[in-house]
Amino acid sequence: MEKQSFEEKREFLRYRYDQPISFKVISSSRPGQESISRALDAVAKNLSACGVLFTSRFIPEISSIVALEMDYRTTRICRELEENALIINNKVVGKVVRIEEDENGLYGVGVAFIKRLSRLPKSIESLIV
């Protein structure tokens, strides 16, 4: 029997992170007409320096920009997260990359953090308060 080797594609390890978080979705119908949703509750499931998986009843659209409010400073990866992720007004900014429905009627939402050195349009940055 031939042994298969699977190469890990993730740059950072994921850590279990069962904590409540809140997020706001930034939407744009046209450039310059961006808006931000009210804070929505969720529960984070795992966290890495490059992303988070959380569950929510609300389903953001794929590729939506989200501003996440979470207590990342108490995690083991605080320094790595701060070095890699874009943080504006103590909110970690990311992009929705995956959505899966679970058996409880909730949705698993995968968010990739936007890189710290990336630039967002000023109209979007000004919404993150």
Sequence and secondary structure as in RCSB ss.txt:
>XXXX:A:sequence
MEKQSFEEKREFLRYRYDQPISFKVISSSRPGQESISRALDAVAKNLSACGVLFTSRFIPEISSIVALEMDYRTT
RICRELEENALIINNKVVGKVVRIEEDENGLYGVGVAFIKRLSRLPKSIESLIV
>XXXX:A:secstr
          SS  EEEEEEEEEEEEEESSTT EEE   EEEEEEEEETTEEEEEESS   TT EEEEE  GGGS
TTHHHHHHHB EETTEEEEEEEEEEE TTS EEEEEEE BTT    HHHHTT  
